[in-house]
Amino acid sequence: MTRISGPTLRFLGAAGTVTGSRYLVEAGTRRILVDCGLFQGFKNLRLRNRKPFPVRPASIDTVLLTHAHLDHSGYLPALVRNGYRGRILCTEATSELCGLILPDSAHLQEEEARYAARKGFSRHRKPTPLYTLKDAKAALLRIDTTPFHRRIDLGGDIVATFIPAGHLLGAAQIRLELGDISVHFTGDLGHDRDPLMRPPDAFEGADVLVCESTYGNRKHPDIDSEAELAPILNRTFARGGTALIPAFAVGRAQGLMFHIARLMARGDIPRVPVYLNSPMSVDATEIYHRHHDEHHVPWEDCQAMFRLARRVRTVEESKALNTRRGPMIIISASGMLTGGRILHHLVSFGPDRRNTILLSGFQAGGTRGAALVDGAKRLRMFGQEIPIEAEVAQLQSFSGHADGDEILQWMRGASQRPAMTYVTHGEPAASDILRGRIEHELGWPARAPEHLETIRLDRPR
């Protein structure tokens, strides 16, 4: 193998896929990991979570976390369990949300492993979780927080700055200065018209840009979120049905409650019971109340959103929901139907054509949500095939990610053109289309890196 001299960047995840964000920067004797996410979706991607980390966790000096979503933070408990002993740096809101998301992830993995063992799904070995609640708590102890815009000395002539990215409470772009070389990681860039979050801060330029491309091949439709949502709910309620909404517990659930509360207040939809069936969503909603400086929801609307839903905390309360019938709304994680309480609701409400399964966000390939978008009439859950007769609708106006036009516009504001832009964190088609647009519309060099590829970090010549 050819040895690369000078600072390097290695793509340990989010290359050729929309999950598993992990970027390893090496400069001098220092190793910095930007994001430490889980791979999700297709089984061949999920299996990467079980493989040994590409470098010894103990050899990493610092982890920088852009935000709390699992595809950016969800491998942290395994990294710490396997020997990482450095700091995990992130913003205060990201730290608070990780305090919900990582234990919840561990709990679900332990629960799924127990269920698989009880049902005998694995014939070859005892099912084990990727990590445990104990591992998640150990990872949380390593978190240190930093405010936005503060320059942080990481040693070895390396400085990091966290810059608001929109998208989610606490979400950051991360700028690294490696001596005289600058590398800018977008993290997940927010949608300019997000109902909750403020837009991302402008891009000032960098020597190297690493840019997400989740919606790099799409343009968000110019649709008012409430005008899109109301007709779907009204026709469901007219059938006496239940609107079952899989939603990311942090971010999407709060945005949905915001709009549903406004629709009910105006009388655009009837006042039906709304259940928020995710303890994590309940607690995350409270965190939104504490960080008003990061979003633009008026206090009165925030209070209405907070009062809207009946909170479902216990397993017994969740099971009782499955015996009820509509009209009603159930909001529950996970947003792509990969696990959690939503699957039990899907078993109960999916076979009834009066009901609606309302998908509210991006559905990664290989997930049950993506299968429904593609027209699947049966889903495999808990070892059996479940028929899906309910209406399936996908909202187009609720994305928390910038689309291709918004990403290009964000780039145009740069005073310094990058020597190279690496397009990551997207399905192959999305990444390649955005790459082409960057090259042809901006005239910037751009490419989509390969998984585990290592590149040298250079200044423009």
C-alpha positions, -999 to +999 in steps of 0.1 A: +000+000+000+013+035-009+020+056+021+004+091+019+024+119+034+009+149+051-026+154+065-052+128+053-089+122+053-103+087+054-140+080+046-150+053+071-187+058+063-213+078+044-195+070+011-220+056-014-247+055+012-268+079+033-259+065+067-229+057+088-212+091+088-176+087+100-146+107+088-111+102+101-087+131+098-050+124+105-025+152+109+009+148+124+004+125+154-032+134+159-063+114+149-097+133+148-129+114+141-157+136+127-190+118+135-194+082+146-227+070+131-246+038+127-251+022+093-288+016+086-309+003+058-297-026+036-284-056+055-250-055+039-247-019+054-260-029+088-234-057+090-207-030+089-217-021+124-205-055+136-171-053+119-141-041+139-136-004+136-111+003+108-086+019+133-080+011+170-105+032+189-078+039+215-056+055+188-082+083+182-076+115+201-109+134+198-144+128+183-163+158+169-200+153+166-221+173+141-254+163+156-274+137+175-292+116+149-281+079+150-265+079+116-241+104+130-238+095+167-251+059+171-218+040+171-203+060+199-212+035+227-194+007+208-164+030+201-161+038+238-167+001+249-139-009+225-113+014+239-119+050+230-109+073+259-109+108+245-134+136+245-166+137+224-171+173+216-205+187+205-229+215+212-250+217+243-283+208+226-266+179+208-253+166+242-289+168+257-304+150+227-277+123+227-287+118+264-320+106+250-311+090+217-281+068+227-298+051+257-329+046+237-309+030+209-292+007+234-326-002+250-341-011+216-311-032+206-312-051+239-350-056+235-346-068+199-319-093+209-340-107+237-370-110+214-349-127+187-335-152+213-370-159+227-385-165+192-355-185+180-348-162+150-311-170+151-302-207+148-265-204+149-257-182+180-273-163+208-284-129+195-265-101+211-270-063+210-244-041+192-241-023+226-259-021+259-274+006+281-242+005+302-222+012+270-244+041+261-241+056+296-203+053+294-202+071+261-223+100+275-197+105+303-171+114+276-191+142+261-179+178+265-199+207+251-189+238+232-208+269+220-211+277+184-184+298+167-157+292+194-123+281+181-112+250+200-076+240+202-073+202+197-035+201+199-010+195+172-018+228+155-054+217+149-084+240+156-121+231+153-151+254+151-188+244+153-211+265+130-249+263+130-262+239+104-300+242+109-315+207+105-319+199+142-313+214+176-276+217+182-267+206+146-234+219+134-211+223+105-175+216+116-146+235+103-111+221+109-079+240+105-049+218+102-021+244+103-027+263+070-052+238+056-089+241+062-115+213+059-152+220+062-177+193+070-214+203+064-229+176+087-266+177+077-275+211+062-310+223+071-338+231+047-342+269+043-379+268+049-378+243+078-409+250+100-388+248+132-351+254+126-333+285+114-314+281+081-277+270+081-250+297+085-233+307+053-202+289+039-171+311+039-151+287+019-123+261+027-095+242+010-115+210+012-153+206+015-171+175+026-208+179+017-239+158+024-262+150-005-292+133+010-315+153-013-288+162-038-309+149-067-342+165-057-359+198-054-383+202-025-418+211-039-432+245-032-460+231-010-473+246+022-468+219+049-502+224+064-520+225+030-503+191+022-511+176+056-547+186+061-564+167+031-546+134+041-558+136+077-593+147+068-599+118+044-585+094+069-608+107+097-638+106+073-632+069+069-631+065+107-594+057+104-562+062+123-533+083+109-502+063+119-472+086+115-437+071+118-415+101+127-380+107+139-384+113+177-361+143+176-370+170+151-397+155+129-422+146+157-420+182+170-425+197+135-456+175+130-471+185+163-465+221+155-485+219+123-512+196+136-518+220+165-522+249+141-546+230+118-568+221+147-568+256+161-580+270+128-606+242+124-590+229+092-590+194+107-612+180+135-599+178+170-592+141+174-570+124+200-533+127+192-509+103+209-471+108+210-459+073+216-423+077+223-408+086+256-378+101+238-401+123+217-417+136+249-384+145+264-370+160+232-400+183+230-391+196+264-355+202+251-369+223+223-385+245+249-351+251+265-334+261+232-356+288+217-325+307+204-320+279+178-354+278+163-381+303+152-413+288+166-431+315+187-435+307+224-473+305+221-470+280+192-444+261+211-468+258+241-496+247+218-474+220+203-463+209+238-500+206+250-513+189+218-505+152+223-513+127+250-479+113+261-476+075+260-447+065+282-452+029+293-453-003+273-487-011+287-501+023+275-485+016+241-502-019+239-535-003+249-534+020+219-535-010+196-570-019+209-584+016+200-598+027+167-600+060+150-604+088+142-570+095+159-534+103+153-505+082+166-469+096+162-442+072+170-405+064+162-388+052+141-392+074+111-381+047+086-399+018+104-366+001+114-377-007+149-394+005+181-431+007+191-442+019+157-438-017+144-464-030+168-488-003+157-481-012+121-491-048+128-524-036+144-533-008+120-516-017+087-540-043+075-571-020+078-578+001+047-595+028+067-562+038+082-533+058+067-495+053+072-481+087+068-444+088+060-429+121+070-393+120+060-365+105+039-367+067+036-333+051+032-330+021+009-335-012+025-359+001+052-395-008+056-404+028+049-387+027+015-405-006+008-438+011+014-429+040-008-421+015-036-456+000-032-450-030-009-482-047+002-466-069+028-439-062+054-419-087+074-421-079+111-415-101+142-408-131+120-441-130+100-454-113+069-480-086+077-504-075+049-506-037+044-541-025+032-539+010+048-534+040+025-497+049+023-489+086+018-455+104+018-452+140+028-430+160+005-428+193+025-414+181+058-377+175+050-351+186+074-324+185+047-314+211+021-322+201-014-299+203-044-308+239-052-303+250-016-269+232-013-257+249-045-269+283-033-252+278+000-219+270-018-222+301-040-217+323-010-181+311-005-153+336-008-128+307-012-133+280-038-124+245-024-096+226-041-120+196-039-155+190-028-162+154-016-199+145-020-210+121+007-240+110+029-264+103+000-276+074-021-253+069-051-278+086-076-282+116-053-245+120-047-236+117-084-262+142-095-251+168-070-214+161-079-223+169-116-241+201-107-212+213-086-188+207-115-210+222-142-228+250-124-200+262-101-170+250-119-156+234-088-138+200-088-160+174-071-162+137-066-180+110-046-154+091-026-154+053-020-159+035+013-126+034+032-108+056+007-080+078+020-072+111+004-045+136+010-055+170+022-039+197+001-041+234-003-051+248-037-021+252-060 
